[in-house]
Amino acid sequence: MAVRTVATQALAELLSALAHPHRVRIVEELRAGEHDVNFLAEVLQVSHSRVSQHLALLRSHHIVRDRRDGRHVYYALSQPGLAQWLLTGLAFVEADLARSQDVRTALEAARTMWSDATTPAAPGEDPKSGSQRS
């Protein structure tokens, strides 16, 4: 098999594994460090089982890895640079989507939020605002 064919097939499989908004969000949430399913379900506002399904697919493509601690399972990016790669990808979507002010504002907010996500939130802290969750 030609080198180009192997490389393009592998990249297509990676992009396919990321081709869902929740999976992109999971990658971005894991940018700051490991989290469990409950945290991800709360942040994404989807069910525990839905997050688990997305994580299973990401794990099968070696995008995330898991660590067990008793009954808890924590997930982290296998290659943290992937989150930066997705952030860089915003430049490609901005050209087409930035025609409206609302979309432009949302993209800028996402870039800022994802760029600033360098440290995990403290327990009980809202990972987006830094304030305590109620």
Contact map, one row per residue, 1 for C-alpha under 8 A:
11101100000000000000000000000000000000000000000000000000000000000000000000000000000000000000000000000000000000000000000000000000000000
11111100000000000000000000000000000000000000000000000000000000000000000000000000000000000000000000000000000000000000000000000000000000
11111110000000000000000000000000000000000000000000000000000000000000000000000000000000000000000000000000000000000000000000000000000000
01111111000000000000000000000000000000000000000000000000000000000000000000000000000000000000000000000000000000000000000000000000000000
11111111100000000000000000000000000000000000000000000000000000000000000000000000000000000000000000000000000000000000000000000000000000
11111111110000000000000000000000000000000000000000000000000000000000000000000000000000000000000000000000000000000000000000000000000000
00111111111000000000000000000000000000000000000000000000000000000000000000000000000000000000000000000000000000000000000000000000000000
00011111111100000000000000000000000000000000000000000000000000000000000000000000000000000000000000000000000000000000000000000000000000
00001111111110000000000000000000000000000000000000000000000000000000000000000000000000000000000000000000000000000000000000000000000000
00000111111111000000000000000000000000000000000000000000000000000000000000000000000000000000000000000000000000000000000000000000000000
00000011111111100000000000000000000000000000000000000000000000000000000000000000000000000000000000000000000000000000000000000000000000
00000001111111110000000000000000000000000000000000000000000000000000000000000000000000000000000000000000000000000000000000000000000000
00000000111111111000000000000000000000000000000000000000000000000000000000000000000000000000000000000000000000000000000000000000000000
00000000011111111100000000000000000000000000000000000000000010000000000000000000000000000000000000000000000000000000000000000000000000
00000000001111111110000000000000000000000000000000000000000000000000000000000000000000000000000000000000000000000000000000000000000000
00000000000111111110000000000000000000000000000000000000000000000000000000000000000000000000000000000000000000000000000000000000000000
00000000000011111111001000000000000000000000000000000000110010000000000000000000000000000000000000000000000000000000000000000000000000
00000000000001111111101100000000000000000000000000000000010000000000000000000000000000000000000000000000000000000000000000000000000000
00000000000000111111101100000000000000000000000000000000000000000000000000000000000000000000000000000000000000000000000000000000000000
00000000000000001111111100000000000000000000000000000000000000000000000000000000000000000000000000000000000000000000000000000000000000
00000000000000000111111110000000000000000000000000000000000000000000000000000000000000000000000000000000000000000000000000000000000000
00000000000000000001111111000000000000000001000000000100000000000000000000000000000000000000000000000000000000000000000000000000000000
00000000000000001111111111100000000000000000000000000110010000000000000000000000000000000000000000000000000000000000000000000000000000
00000000000000000111111111110000000000000000000000000000000000000000000000000000000001000000000000000000000000000000000000000000000000
00000000000000000000111111111000000000000001000000000000000000000000000000000000000000000000000000000000000000000000000000000000000000
00000000000000000000011111111100000000010000000000000000000000000000000000000000000000000000000000000000000000000000000000000000000000
00000000000000000000001111111110000000000000000000000000000000000000000000001000011000000000000000000000000000000000000000000000000000
00000000000000000000000111111111000000000000000000000000000000000000000000000000001000000000000000000000000000000100000000000000000000
00000000000000000000000011111111100000010000000000000000000000000000000000000000000000000000000000000000000000000000000000000000000000
00000000000000000000000001111111111000000000000000000000000000000000000000111000000000000000000000000000000000000000000000000000000000
00000000000000000000000000111111100000000000000000000000000000000000000000011001001000000000000000000000000000000000110000000000000000
00000000000000000000000000011111110000000000000000000000000000000000000000000000000000000000000000000000000000000000111100000000000000
00000000000000000000000000001111111000000000000000000000000000000000000000011000000000000000000000000000000000000000001100000000000000
00000000000000000000000000000101111100000000000000000000000000000000000001111000000000000000000000000000000000000000000100000000000000
00000000000000000000000000000100111110110000000000000000000000000000000001110000000000000000000000000000000000000000000000000000000000
00000000000000000000000000000000011111110000000000000000000000000000000111100000000000000000000000000000000000000000000000000000000000
00000000000000000000000000000000001111111000000100110000000000000000000011100000000000000000000000000000000000000000000000000000000000
00000000000000000000000000000000000111111100000100000000000000000000000000000000000000000000000000000000000000000000000000000000000000
00000000000000000000000000000000001111111110000000000000000000000000000000000000000000000000000000000000000000000000000000000000000000
00000000000000000000000001001000001111111111000000100000000000000000000000000000000000000000000000000000000000000000000000000000000000
00000000000000000000000000000000000011111111111100100000000000000000000000000000000000000000000000000000000000000000000000000000000000
00000000000000000000000000000000000001111111110000000000000000000000000000000000000000000000000000000000000000000000000000000000000000
00000000000000000000000000000000000000111111100000000000000000000000000000000000000000000000000000000000000000000000000000000000000000
00000000000000000000010010000000000000011111110000000000000000000000000000000000000000000000000000000000000000000000000000000000000000
00000000000000000000000000000000000000001111111000000000000000000000000000000000000000000000000000000000000000000000000000000000000000
00000000000000000000000000000000000000001101111101100000000000000000000000000000000000000000000000000000000000000000000000000000000000
00000000000000000000000000000000000000001000111111100000000000000000000000000000000000000000000000000000000000000000000000000000000000
00000000000000000000000000000000000011001000011111110000000000000000000000000000000000000000000000000000000000000000000000000000000000
00000000000000000000000000000000000000000000001111111000000000000000000000000000000000000000000000000000000000000000000000000000000000
00000000000000000000000000000000000000000000011111111100000000000000000000000000000000000000000000000000000000000000000000000000000000
00000000000000000000000000000000000010011000011111111110000000000000000000000000000000000000000000000000000000000000000000000000000000
00000000000000000000000000000000000010000000000111111111000000000000000000000000000000000000000000000000000000000000000000000000000000
00000000000000000000000000000000000000000000000011111111100000000000000000000000000000000000000000000000000000000000000000000000000000
00000000000000000000011000000000000000000000000001111111110000000000000000000000000000000000000000000000000000000000000000000000000000
00000000000000000000001000000000000000000000000000111111111000010000000000000000000000000000000000000000000000000000000000000000000000
00000000000000000000000000000000000000000000000000011111111100000000000000000000000000000000000000000000000000000000000000000000000000
00000000000000001000000000000000000000000000000000001111111110000000000000000000000000000000000000000000000000000000000000000000000000
00000000000000001100001000000000000000000000000000000111111111110000000000000000000000000000000000000000000000000000000000000000000000
00000000000000000000000000000000000000000000000000000011111111111100000000000000000000000000000000000000000000000000000000000000000000
00000000000000000000000000000000000000000000000000000001111111100000000000000000000000000000000000000000000000000000000000000000000000
00000000000001001000000000000000000000000000000000000000111111110000000000000000000000000000000000000000000000000000000000000000000000
00000000000000000000000000000000000000000000000000000000011111111000000000000100000000000000000000000000000000000000000000000000000000
00000000000000000000000000000000000000000000000000000000011111111000000000001110000000000000000000000000000000000000000000000000000000
00000000000000000000000000000000000000000000000000000010011011111100000000111110000000000000000000000000000000000000000000000000000000
00000000000000000000000000000000000000000000000000000000001001111110000000111100000000000000000000000000000000000000000000000000000000
00000000000000000000000000000000000000000000000000000000001000011111000011110000000000000000000000000000000000000000000000000000000000
00000000000000000000000000000000000000000000000000000000000000001111100011100000000000000000000000000000000000000000000000000000000000
00000000000000000000000000000000000000000000000000000000000000000111111111000000000000000000000000000000000000000000000000000000000000
00000000000000000000000000000000000000000000000000000000000000000011111111000000000000000000000000000000000000000000000000000000000000
00000000000000000000000000000000000000000000000000000000000000000001111110000000000000000000000000000000000000000000000000000000000000
00000000000000000000000000000000000000000000000000000000000000000001111110000000000000000000000000000000000000000000000000000000000000
00000000000000000000000000000000000100000000000000000000000000000001111111000000000000000000000000000000000000000000000000000000000000
00000000000000000000000000000000000110000000000000000000000000000111111111100000000000000000000000000000000000000000000000000000000000
00000000000000000000000000000000011110000000000000000000000000000111100111110000000000000000000000000000000000000000000000000000000000
00000000000000000000000000000100011110000000000000000000000000011110000011111000000000000000000000000000000000000000000000000000000000
00000000000000000000000000000110111000000000000000000000000000011100000001111100000000000000000000000000000000000000000000000000000000
00000000000000000000000000100110110000000000000000000000000000111000000000111111010000000000000000000000000000000000000000000000000000
00000000000000000000000000000000000000000000000000000000000001111000000000011111000000000000000000000000000000000000000000000000000000
00000000000000000000000000000000000000000000000000000000000000110000000000001111110000000000000000000000000000000000000000000000000000
00000000000000000000000000000010000000000000000000000000000000000000000000001111111100000000000000000000000000000000000000000000000000
00000000000000000000000000000000000000000000000000000000000000000000000000000011111110000000000000000000000000000000000000000000000000
00000000000000000000000000100000000000000000000000000000000000000000000000001011111111000000000000000000000000000000000000000000000000
00000000000000000000000000110010000000000000000000000000000000000000000000000001111111100000000000000000000000000000000000000000000000
00000000000000000000000000000000000000000000000000000000000000000000000000000001111111110000000000000000000000000000000000000000000000
00000000000000000000000000000000000000000000000000000000000000000000000000000000111111111000000000000000000000000000000000000000000000
00000000000000000000000100000000000000000000000000000000000000000000000000000000011111111100000000000000000000000000000000000000000000
00000000000000000000000000000000000000000000000000000000000000000000000000000000001111111110000000000000000000100110000000000000000000
00000000000000000000000000000000000000000000000000000000000000000000000000000000000111111111000000000000000000000000000000000000000000
00000000000000000000000000000000000000000000000000000000000000000000000000000000000011111111100000000000000000000000000000000000000000
00000000000000000000000000000000000000000000000000000000000000000000000000000000000001111111110000000000001000100000000000000000000000
00000000000000000000000000000000000000000000000000000000000000000000000000000000000000111111111000000000000000000000000000000000000000
00000000000000000000000000000000000000000000000000000000000000000000000000000000000000011111111100000000000000000000000000000000000000
00000000000000000000000000000000000000000000000000000000000000000000000000000000000000001111111111000000000000000000000000000000000000
00000000000000000000000000000000000000000000000000000000000000000000000000000000000000000111111111000001001000000000000000000000000000
00000000000000000000000000000000000000000000000000000000000000000000000000000000000000000011111111100000000000000000000000000000000000
00000000000000000000000000000000000000000000000000000000000000000000000000000000000000000001111111100000000000000000000000000000000000
00000000000000000000000000000000000000000000000000000000000000000000000000000000000000000000111111110011000000000000000000000000000000
00000000000000000000000000000000000000000000000000000000000000000000000000000000000000000000111111111011000000000000000000000000000000
00000000000000000000000000000000000000000000000000000000000000000000000000000000000000000000001111111011000000000000000000000000000000
00000000000000000000000000000000000000000000000000000000000000000000000000000000000000000000000011111111000000000000000000000000000000
00000000000000000000000000000000000000000000000000000000000000000000000000000000000000000000000001111111100000000000000000000000000000
00000000000000000000000000000000000000000000000000000000000000000000000000000000000000000000000000011111110000000000000000000000000000
00000000000000000000000000000000000000000000000000000000000000000000000000000000000000000000000011111111111000000000000000000000000000
00000000000000000000000000000000000000000000000000000000000000000000000000000000000000000000010011111111111100000000000000000000000000
00000000000000000000000000000000000000000000000000000000000000000000000000000000000000000000000000001111111110000000000000000000000000
00000000000000000000000000000000000000000000000000000000000000000000000000000000000000000000000000000111111111000000000000000000000000
00000000000000000000000000000000000000000000000000000000000000000000000000000000000000000100010000000011111111100000000000000000000000
00000000000000000000000000000000000000000000000000000000000000000000000000000000000000000000000000000001111111110000000000000000000000
00000000000000000000000000000000000000000000000000000000000000000000000000000000000000000000000000000000111111111000000000000000000000
00000000000000000000000000000000000000000000000000000000000000000000000000000000000000000000000000000000011111111100000000000000000000
00000000000000000000000000000000000000000000000000000000000000000000000000000000000000100100000000000000001111111110000000000000000000
00000000000000000000000000000000000000000000000000000000000000000000000000000000000000000000000000000000000111111111000000000000000000
00000000000000000000000000000000000000000000000000000000000000000000000000000000000000000000000000000000000011111111100000000001000000
00000000000000000000000000010000000000000000000000000000000000000000000000000000000000100000000000000000000001111111100000000000000000
00000000000000000000000000000000000000000000000000000000000000000000000000000000000000100000000000000000000000111111110000000000000000
00000000000000000000000000000000000000000000000000000000000000000000000000000000000000000000000000000000000000011111110000000000000000
00000000000000000000000000000011000000000000000000000000000000000000000000000000000000000000000000000000000000001111111100000000000000
00000000000000000000000000000011000000000000000000000000000000000000000000000000000000000000000000000000000000000011111100000000000000
00000000000000000000000000000001100000000000000000000000000000000000000000000000000000000000000000000000000000000000111110000000000000
00000000000000000000000000000001110000000000000000000000000000000000000000000000000000000000000000000000000000000000111111000010000000
00000000000000000000000000000000000000000000000000000000000000000000000000000000000000000000000000000000000000000000001111101110010000
00000000000000000000000000000000000000000000000000000000000000000000000000000000000000000000000000000000000000000000000111111010000000
00000000000000000000000000000000000000000000000000000000000000000000000000000000000000000000000000000000000000000000000011111000000000
00000000000000000000000000000000000000000000000000000000000000000000000000000000000000000000000000000000000000000000000001111100000110
00000000000000000000000000000000000000000000000000000000000000000000000000000000000000000000000000000000000000000000000011111110011110
00000000000000000000000000000000000000000000000000000000000000000000000000000000000000000000000000000000000000000000000010011111111110
00000000000000000000000000000000000000000000000000000000000000000000000000000000000000000000000000000000000000000000000111001111111000
00000000000000000000000000000000000000000000000000000000000000000000000000000000000000000000000000000000000000001000000000000111110000
00000000000000000000000000000000000000000000000000000000000000000000000000000000000000000000000000000000000000000000000000000111111000
00000000000000000000000000000000000000000000000000000000000000000000000000000000000000000000000000000000000000000000000010001111111100
00000000000000000000000000000000000000000000000000000000000000000000000000000000000000000000000000000000000000000000000000001110111110
00000000000000000000000000000000000000000000000000000000000000000000000000000000000000000000000000000000000000000000000000011100011111
00000000000000000000000000000000000000000000000000000000000000000000000000000000000000000000000000000000000000000000000000011100001111
00000000000000000000000000000000000000000000000000000000000000000000000000000000000000000000000000000000000000000000000000000000000111
